[in-house]
Amino acid sequence: MADLRTRYLGMELRSPLVASSSPLTGTLDGLRRLEAAGASALELNVYDVSSRPGLSGGDVEWHYLDVVRATRLPLAVKLSPYFSSLTNMAGQLVEAGANGLVLFNRFYQPDLDIETMEVLPALELSTSTELRLPLRWIAILHRRRDRRPAPGRLSQRSVPNPAAFERANYIKTLASHSVSG
């Protein structure tokens, strides 16, 4: 049998398979079965859609940080890309105890049928174009908190001026678009 051992969240795992959001994790019985099989960490998917006008973005972020601080297991936090300062929030989550970050949470949005006034489930499967946002942020966040050498070749830490690098790539992307008449 092939050796599938790997490291994740600082732990040695027998297999790279990790239980995440699924029917197995939706019940206490399922969680107990996973624990018996060796599930020793947690992927925390904190999803807070704040609709309270008086609640600030900082208050929402403090809620995330409080949940991370209260967790005693090795922890990966699944993030949304919608923080006003994702780099800062990622750093705070690591300082609060997150062992890893998962980029990004995929939000399923229902469709609204205005003829029947019903909410319709609408599941759209992932496409390869959805990788652009996580890959961009992985490059931005790569080794931000870790001072070890050898950053990724496409990470912001590998260029002398990250802001200029971002702007140049933006202009290059716009210039690459051809207009057909």
Secondary structure, DSSP 8 states (H G I E B T S, - for coil): -----EEETTEEESSS----SSGGGSSHHHHHHHHHTT--SEEEE-------TT--HHHHHHHHHHHHHH--S-EEEEE-S--TTHHHHHHHHHHHT-SEEEE-------EEETTTTEEE-------GGGGHHHHHHHHHHTTSS---S---TTSGGGSS-HHHHHHHHHHHHHHT-----
